Amino acid sequence: MTPCENLGKHNIFVKIVDAAGNPVDGALVVQTPKGQYGNVLDKTVSGAKGPGLCEFAMWKGAEYSVYVTEDGVNPSSVQVADGQTSSIVGDEACPTADGGNTLFHNSFNVIFQKNW
């Protein structure tokens, strides 16, 4: 995310859409350590943060994978977002607000299109 979109957060923001781009609520989404599918750290349902939306926190030094699941453990499709981390070096301030992107304060937007 840009510094002004992020404003110092450290999250993975997920949006689930259908084939037409409409938000999909009720899809189970999991967060795992990068590439460790099935080693579930957190679960949430799309729609928890608005139409088709959910989010996960990221913590210092970790890398994550996120994906939609039907069984609560395994990816339900080949759509897996790997390698999200807040450990990105380089400070970028937002000139119009407090915060931005700094070490351990970076965020990602991930969009999954339903085809499962």
C-alpha positions in Angstrom: 0.0 0.0 0.0 1.1 3.6 -0.5 2.3 5.5 2.6 -1.0 7.5 2.7 -3.1 4.3 2.3 -1.2 2.5 5.0 -0.7 5.3 7.7 1.6 3.1 9.8 -0.5 -0.1 9.9 0.8 -3.6 9.6 -2.0 -5.7 8.1 -3.1 -7.9 5.2 -6.4 -6.5 3.9 -8.3 -9.2 2.0 -11.2 -8.7 -0.4 -13.2 -11.6 -1.9 -15.1 -11.0 -5.2 -17.1 -13.1 -7.6 -16.5 -13.3 -11.3 -18.2 -10.0 -11.9 -16.2 -8.2 -9.2 -19.0 -8.1 -6.6 -18.1 -8.6 -2.9 -18.6 -12.1 -1.5 -19.4 -12.5 2.2 -19.0 -15.8 4.1 -15.8 -17.2 2.6 -13.4 -18.6 5.2 -9.9 -17.1 4.9 -6.8 -18.3 6.8 -3.4 -16.9 7.6 -0.4 -19.2 7.9 3.4 -18.8 8.1 4.7 -18.4 4.5 4.3 -21.6 2.6 3.1 -23.6 5.6 -0.4 -24.4 4.3 -2.4 -26.1 7.0 -0.4 -24.5 9.9 -3.2 -22.0 10.6 -2.3 -18.9 12.7 -5.7 -17.1 12.3 -9.0 -17.5 10.6 -11.7 -15.1 9.6 -14.7 -14.8 7.3 -15.1 -12.4 4.4 -17.7 -9.7 5.3 -16.2 -9.2 8.8 -14.8 -5.8 7.9 -17.4 -4.7 5.3 -18.8 -6.3 2.1 -16.3 -9.0 1.0 -13.6 -7.7 3.4 -11.5 -9.2 6.2 -8.0 -8.5 7.5 -5.1 -10.1 9.4 -2.4 -8.5 11.5 1.3 -9.0 10.7 4.0 -9.1 13.3 7.7 -8.2 13.3 10.0 -10.6 11.5 7.3 -12.9 10.2 6.2 -13.8 6.6 2.7 -15.0 5.8 0.5 -16.8 3.4 -3.3 -16.1 3.1 -5.9 -18.1 1.2 -9.5 -19.0 1.0 -10.3 -22.5 2.5 -13.4 -24.7 2.5 -12.1 -27.2 5.2 -10.5 -24.6 7.5 -7.0 -25.8 6.7 -6.1 -26.3 3.1 -6.3 -23.8 0.2 -9.5 -24.3 -1.8 -7.9 -23.1 -5.0 -4.5 -22.2 -6.5 -5.1 -18.7 -5.4 -2.6 -18.2 -2.5 -1.0 -14.9 -1.5 2.5 -15.8 -0.3 5.2 -13.7 1.3 3.4 -10.8 3.0 5.7 -9.2 5.6 5.9 -6.0 7.5 9.8 -6.3 7.5 10.3 -4.0 4.6 13.2 -1.6 5.1 12.8 2.0 4.0 10.7 4.9 5.4 8.1 6.6 3.3 6.0 9.2 5.0 2.6 10.4 4.0 2.9 14.1 3.3 -0.7 14.8 4.1 -1.2 12.8 7.3 0.7 11.2 10.2 2.2 7.7 9.5 3.3 6.0 6.3 5.4 3.0 5.6 8.3 2.2 8.0 10.1 -0.9 9.1 7.5 -3.3 10.6 4.6 -0.9 9.5 3.7 -2.0 5.9 0.4 -3.4 4.7 -0.9 -5.3 1.7 -4.2 -5.4 -0.2 -5.0 -8.9 -1.5 -8.0 -9.7 -3.8 -9.2 -13.2 -4.4 -11.7 -13.8 -7.2 -14.1 -16.7 -6.4 -13.6 -19.6 -8.7 -13.8 -22.5 -6.2 
